[in-house]
Amino acid sequence: MSSCTKYALRLSSTDLRILTGLLTGHADLNRHLTLMQIQTDAVCLLCQEDEETILQLLGECSALSAKCVNILRSPNLSYEELGRVHWHALLKLTKASQRF
């Protein structure tokens, strides 16, 4: 069993739901909610600059850049860089955003 699988199995149901949303793209963020016709505006609630997607929130959101530096050691991360970040750090940054 991989270390990522072991990590996921130890999570609370709430954290596992958040992590699953991050990994699948089915997170309660405005872009996804707009596609589901639950929201009418896909703009990021934190920075108001772009559509709120997982990549935008965790890798590009200017409102989260200080927290991103603190947790991931970089203000902005590309899609490829986010793919190499440990799930624990992604979950920590996601929870710090207070969007979940």
C-alpha positions as CSV (number, residue, x, y, z in Angstrom):
1,M,0.0,0.0,0.0
2,S,1.4,3.4,-1.0
3,S,2.1,6.1,1.6
4,C,-0.5,8.3,-0.1
5,T,-3.1,5.6,0.3
6,K,-2.2,5.1,3.9
7,Y,-2.4,8.9,4.5
8,A,-5.9,9.1,2.9
9,L,-7.2,6.2,4.9
10,R,-6.2,8.0,8.2
11,L,-8.1,11.2,7.3
12,S,-11.4,12.2,8.8
13,S,-14.4,11.9,6.5
14,T,-14.5,15.7,6.1
15,D,-10.8,15.9,5.1
16,L,-11.2,12.9,2.8
17,R,-14.1,14.6,1.1
18,I,-12.0,17.7,0.6
19,L,-9.0,15.8,-0.7
20,T,-11.2,13.8,-3.1
21,G,-12.6,17.0,-4.4
22,L,-9.1,18.4,-5.0
23,L,-7.9,15.3,-6.8
24,T,-11.0,14.9,-9.0
25,G,-11.9,18.5,-9.6
26,H,-15.3,18.1,-8.0
27,A,-14.8,20.5,-5.2
28,D,-17.2,23.1,-3.9
29,L,-15.5,26.0,-5.8
30,N,-17.3,28.5,-7.9
31,R,-16.3,27.2,-11.3
32,H,-17.6,23.7,-10.6
33,L,-20.7,25.0,-8.9
34,T,-21.4,27.2,-11.9
35,L,-21.1,24.2,-14.2
36,M,-23.6,22.4,-12.0
37,Q,-25.8,25.5,-12.2
38,I,-25.8,26.0,-8.5
39,Q,-23.9,29.3,-8.7
40,T,-24.1,32.0,-11.4
41,D,-20.6,33.5,-11.0
42,A,-17.4,31.5,-11.3
43,V,-15.1,34.2,-10.0
44,C,-12.8,33.4,-7.0
45,L,-14.4,34.7,-3.8
46,L,-11.0,35.5,-2.3
47,C,-9.2,37.5,-5.0
48,Q,-12.0,38.3,-7.4
49,E,-9.5,38.0,-10.3
50,D,-10.2,34.7,-12.1
51,E,-12.5,31.7,-12.2
52,E,-12.3,29.8,-9.0
53,T,-10.8,26.4,-9.8
54,I,-8.6,24.1,-7.8
55,L,-5.5,25.2,-9.8
56,Q,-6.4,28.9,-9.5
57,L,-7.1,28.7,-5.7
58,L,-4.0,26.6,-4.7
59,G,-1.6,27.8,-7.4
60,E,-2.5,31.3,-8.5
61,C,-4.9,33.1,-6.1
62,S,-3.2,36.3,-5.0
63,A,-5.2,36.4,-1.8
64,L,-3.6,33.1,-0.8
65,S,-0.1,33.8,-1.9
66,A,1.2,34.5,1.6
67,K,-0.3,31.3,3.0
68,C,1.0,29.4,-0.1
69,V,4.5,30.7,0.6
70,N,4.2,29.7,4.3
71,I,2.9,26.2,3.5
72,L,4.4,25.3,0.1
73,R,7.4,27.7,0.0
74,S,6.2,29.4,-3.2
75,P,3.7,32.1,-3.9
76,N,2.4,30.5,-7.1
77,L,2.6,26.9,-8.3
78,S,2.0,25.5,-11.8
79,Y,-0.2,22.5,-12.5
80,E,2.9,20.3,-12.7
81,E,4.3,21.6,-9.4
82,L,1.0,21.1,-7.6
83,G,1.0,17.5,-8.8
84,R,4.3,16.9,-6.9
85,V,3.1,18.5,-3.6
86,H,2.3,16.0,-0.8
87,W,-1.4,15.6,-0.1
88,H,-0.9,16.8,3.4
89,A,0.4,20.1,2.3
90,L,-2.4,20.5,-0.3
91,L,-5.0,19.7,2.3
92,K,-3.4,22.2,4.8
93,L,-3.4,25.0,2.2
94,T,-6.9,24.2,1.2
95,K,-8.2,24.3,4.8
96,A,-6.2,27.6,5.3
97,S,-8.1,29.1,2.4
98,Q,-11.3,28.7,4.5
99,R,-13.2,27.9,1.2
100,F,-14.2,24.4,2.4
